[in-house]
Amino acid sequence: MTIEEAIKTGHDLDVYIDSEMSDEESHSLDDLWQSIYDIVQLACGGIVEEDPQEVSNAITWLKEAQPLTKVYQDLDIPFTI
């Protein structure tokens, strides 16, 4: 997966709409990754309600896109559905 593919796939996630969308101005994969990570964390913590399949898709995306990030390569992804 390229950075461009990761960004497109991240934007296509249903949870993206409920995220901060902090990449809108920066167009940064790291900002997009952080936004998706945050909404997944909120969903897994029961703070926001999201479709479990969509959260699962987002977790998969986080794991696949993580090696392409600059800041988040070593961050633990502890989420489960």
C-alpha positions in Angstrom: 0.0 0.0 0.0 1.3 3.5 -0.9 0.6 6.6 1.2 -1.8 7.8 -1.4 -3.7 4.5 -1.3 -3.7 4.6 2.5 -5.2 8.1 2.5 -7.9 7.2 0.0 -8.8 4.0 1.9 -8.9 5.9 5.2 -11.2 8.5 3.7 -13.5 5.7 2.5 -13.9 4.3 6.0 -17.4 5.0 7.5 -15.8 6.0 10.8 -13.9 8.8 9.0 -17.1 10.9 8.9 -17.3 10.8 12.7 -13.6 11.4 13.2 -11.8 14.8 13.6 -10.8 14.7 10.0 -7.7 16.6 11.1 -6.1 15.8 7.7 -8.4 18.0 5.7 -6.0 20.9 5.7 -2.7 19.2 6.1 -3.4 16.2 3.8 -1.1 14.3 6.1 -1.4 10.5 6.5 -0.2 10.9 10.1 -3.1 13.3 10.8 -5.6 11.0 9.1 -4.2 8.0 11.1 -4.5 9.9 14.4 -8.1 10.8 13.6 -9.1 7.2 12.8 -7.2 6.0 15.9 -9.0 8.4 18.1 -12.5 7.5 16.8 -11.7 3.8 17.1 -10.5 4.4 20.7 -13.8 6.2 21.5 -15.9 3.5 19.9 -14.0 0.6 21.7 -14.4 2.5 24.9 -18.1 2.8 24.5 -18.0 6.6 24.4 -19.4 6.8 20.8 -21.6 4.3 19.0 -20.2 2.9 15.8 -21.0 -0.2 13.8 -18.8 -3.0 15.0 -17.9 -4.1 11.5 -16.9 -0.6 10.6 -14.7 -0.3 13.7 -13.1 -3.6 12.7 -12.4 -2.3 9.2 -10.8 0.8 10.8 -8.6 -1.3 13.1 -7.5 -3.3 10.1 -6.7 0.0 8.2 -4.8 1.3 11.2 -2.6 -1.8 11.3 -2.0 -1.7 7.5 -1.3 2.0 7.3 0.8 2.3 10.5 4.1 1.4 8.8 3.6 4.3 6.4 3.2 6.9 9.2 6.1 9.0 10.5 5.0 9.5 14.1 2.9 6.4 14.9 5.0 3.5 13.8 5.6 2.2 17.3 2.2 3.1 18.9 0.4 0.1 20.3 -3.0 -0.7 18.7 -4.8 -2.4 21.6 -8.3 -2.3 20.2 -10.6 -5.4 19.8 -14.2 -5.7 18.9 
